[in-house]
Amino acid sequence: MNHSFNLFAFQVYPYVALAVLFTGSWLRYDRAMYTWRTGSSQLLSSRGMRIASNLFHVGILAILGGHLVGLLTPHSVYSALITAPQKQLLAMWAGGVFGGVCLVGLVMLLWRRLFNPRVRATGTPADTVVLVLLLAQLLLGFYTIVQSTNHLDGSVMMLLGSWAQHIVTFRGGAAEFIAGVHWVYKAHVLLGLTLILVAPFTRLVHIWSIPISYLWRPYQVVRRRQPPLRYGPRS
């Protein structure tokens, strides 16, 4: 990978993707608020939807949380508690477990999207493309775990963390940290940035609408419907 492409891909492209994410999401919310939804198809066919959706969301949220904490936490913050090799092993195990959970749910959702006639007829090409991109990203993630077994000293994880921290703090030289790593890490990063880029134009935009308020909202009282009164013949 030549220097110019590496510089664009890992120093410029992250800011392009983030700018499109924030600006595009704001414009969509302002101009097309009623399209800001998940586009759930559960009413069309609920078979397998609940378990597939739950597996996918539990897995993807755990993976995203692990990536954010693992990449953006400086080494000096956790070095007294865990070493870089230990952190890498933890990331590999956690990524493998939650990646497997996410994979099962994602494959179920994709199968449903492709082969359920009612869901396929009412969906859009973008719905399928997003699922395929997520599947590709997940498979790349599994390959990074395999590749990580070749360097258990945590060195590559440290490089990737330095890259991410330089990006979020708007420092130059970020691309230099990732220039020499294996191609699968670069592909994983690039596809992740691409998913960020397309999020405002797909159902991925609902990542901004995490229902946190459900945690403190009052309970909803649901009353059972009373059976109708039946009047028998008067004696």
C-alpha positions in Angstrom: 0.0 0.0 0.0 1.6 3.2 -1.1 2.2 6.2 1.1 -0.3 8.5 -0.5 -3.2 6.0 -0.2 -2.2 5.1 3.4 -2.2 8.8 4.3 -5.6 9.4 2.8 -7.2 6.2 4.1 -6.0 6.5 7.7 -5.5 10.2 8.2 -8.1 12.0 6.0 -10.8 9.4 5.4 -11.7 9.1 9.1 -12.5 12.8 9.3 -14.5 12.5 6.0 -16.5 9.6 7.4 -17.2 11.4 10.8 -18.1 14.6 9.1 -20.6 12.9 6.9 -22.0 10.9 9.9 -22.7 14.0 11.9 -23.7 16.4 9.1 -25.8 13.7 7.3 -27.5 12.6 10.5 -28.4 16.2 11.4 -29.8 16.9 7.9 -31.8 13.7 7.8 -33.3 14.4 11.2 -34.1 18.0 10.1 -35.4 17.3 6.6 -36.7 13.8 6.7 -37.6 13.0 10.4 -40.2 10.4 9.5 -37.5 8.2 7.8 -35.5 8.2 11.1 -36.5 4.6 12.1 -35.2 1.1 12.1 -37.7 0.0 9.5 -38.6 -3.1 11.6 -40.3 -5.9 9.6 -41.5 -7.8 12.7 -45.1 -7.1 11.9 -44.6 -8.7 8.4 -43.1 -11.9 9.8 -42.2 -12.4 13.5 -40.8 -15.9 13.1 -37.3 -16.0 14.5 -37.2 -12.2 14.6 -37.0 -11.8 18.3 -34.1 -14.2 18.9 -32.2 -13.0 15.8 -32.5 -9.3 16.7 -31.6 -9.9 20.3 -28.5 -11.9 19.5 -27.4 -9.4 16.9 -27.8 -6.4 19.1 -26.3 -7.9 22.2 -23.3 -9.0 20.2 -22.8 -5.8 18.2 -23.2 -3.5 21.3 -20.6 -5.5 23.2 -18.2 -5.4 20.3 -18.6 -1.7 19.8 -18.2 -1.0 23.5 -15.1 -3.1 23.6 -13.6 -1.4 20.6 -14.3 2.1 22.0 -12.8 1.3 25.4 -9.9 -0.8 24.0 -8.8 1.7 21.3 -9.5 5.0 23.0 -8.2 4.2 26.5 -4.5 5.3 26.8 -2.1 2.6 27.9 -1.1 4.6 31.0 -4.6 4.4 32.3 -4.8 0.6 32.6 -1.1 -0.4 32.7 -1.2 -0.7 36.5 -4.1 -3.2 36.3 -3.4 -5.2 33.1 -0.5 -5.5 30.7 -0.8 -5.1 26.9 -0.5 -8.9 26.2 -3.2 -9.6 28.8 -5.4 -6.9 27.3 -5.0 -8.4 23.9 -5.9 -11.9 25.1 -9.0 -10.4 26.8 -10.0 -8.6 23.6 -9.5 -11.8 21.5 -11.7 -13.9 23.9 -14.4 -11.3 24.3 -14.4 -10.5 20.5 -14.6 -14.2 19.7 -17.5 -14.8 22.1 -19.6 -11.8 21.3 -18.6 -11.9 17.7 -20.1 -15.4 17.5 -23.3 -14.3 19.2 -23.5 -11.4 16.7 -22.8 -13.7 13.8 -25.6 -16.1 14.6 -28.1 -13.2 14.9 -26.8 -11.5 11.7 -27.0 -14.6 9.6 -30.5 -15.2 10.8 -31.5 -11.6 9.9 -29.8 -11.8 6.5 -31.4 -15.1 5.7 -34.8 -13.7 6.6 -34.2 -10.6 4.5 -33.2 -12.7 1.4 -35.6 -15.6 1.6 -38.7 -14.4 3.4 -41.0 -13.3 0.5 -42.9 -10.7 2.6 -39.8 -9.1 4.1 -37.9 -9.1 0.8 -40.9 -7.5 -1.0 -41.1 -4.6 1.4 -37.4 -4.0 2.0 -34.9 -1.9 0.1 -31.6 -2.8 -1.5 -29.9 -0.6 1.1 -31.3 -2.9 3.9 -29.6 -5.9 2.3 -26.4 -4.1 1.5 -26.0 -2.9 5.1 -26.4 -6.5 6.4 -23.8 -7.8 3.9 -21.4 -5.1 4.9 -21.9 -5.9 8.6 -21.3 -9.6 7.8 -18.1 -8.8 5.9 -16.9 -6.6 8.8 -17.6 -9.3 11.3 -15.7 -11.9 9.2 -12.8 -9.5 8.9 -12.9 -9.1 12.7 -12.7 -12.9 13.2 -9.7 -13.0 10.9 -8.0 -10.3 13.0 -8.3 -12.6 15.9 -6.6 -15.4 14.0 -3.9 -13.0 12.9 -3.4 -11.7 16.4 -2.2 -15.2 17.5 1.0 -14.4 15.6 1.9 -11.5 17.9 0.6 -12.0 21.5 2.8 -9.2 22.9 0.1 -6.6 22.3 2.2 -4.6 19.9 -0.3 -4.3 17.1 -3.1 -3.5 19.5 -0.9 -0.7 20.9 -0.4 0.7 17.4 -4.1 0.6 16.5 -4.9 2.3 19.8 -2.3 5.0 19.1 -3.9 5.5 15.7 -7.4 5.9 17.1 -6.3 8.2 19.8 -4.4 10.4 17.4 -7.6 10.6 15.2 -10.0 11.6 18.0 -7.6 14.2 19.3 -7.0 15.7 15.9 -3.2 15.0 15.8 -1.1 14.4 12.8 0.9 11.3 12.1 -1.9 8.9 12.8 -1.4 7.0 9.5 2.2 6.2 10.5 1.0 3.9 13.3 -1.1 1.7 11.0 1.2 1.7 8.0 3.0 -1.5 8.8 0.3 -3.7 10.2 -1.2 -6.7 8.4 -3.7 -5.9 5.6 -6.6 -7.4 7.5 -6.4 -4.8 10.2 -6.4 -2.1 7.5 -9.4 -3.6 5.8 -11.2 -3.9 9.0 -10.6 -0.2 9.8 -11.5 0.9 6.3 -14.8 -1.0 6.2 -15.6 0.3 9.7 -15.1 3.8 8.5 -17.3 3.1 5.4 -20.1 1.9 7.7 -19.8 5.2 9.6 -19.9 7.0 6.3 -23.1 5.3 5.0 -24.9 5.3 8.3 -26.9 8.6 7.8 -28.4 7.2 4.5 -29.5 3.8 5.8 -31.3 2.3 8.8 -28.0 2.4 10.7 -29.0 6.0 11.6 -31.1 4.7 14.5 -27.8 4.2 16.5 -28.5 7.8 17.6 -31.9 6.7 19.0 -30.8 4.2 21.7 -33.8 4.0 24.0 -31.9 4.9 27.2 -35.0 6.6 28.6 -36.6 3.2 29.0 -34.3 2.7 32.1 -36.0 5.4 34.1 -39.5 5.8 32.6 -42.4 4.8 34.9 -44.0 1.4 34.5 -46.8 1.3 32.0 -50.0 -0.1 33.5 -51.8 -2.4 31.1 -55.2 -3.5 32.1 -56.7 -6.7 30.9 -59.8 -6.5 28.9 -62.8 -7.6 30.8 -65.1 -10.2 29.2 -68.4 -8.9 28.1 -71.3 -9.4 30.5 -73.8 -12.0 29.5 -77.4 -11.7 30.6 -79.3 -14.9 30.9 -83.0 -15.2 30.7 -84.8 -13.7 33.7 -86.5 -16.2 36.0 
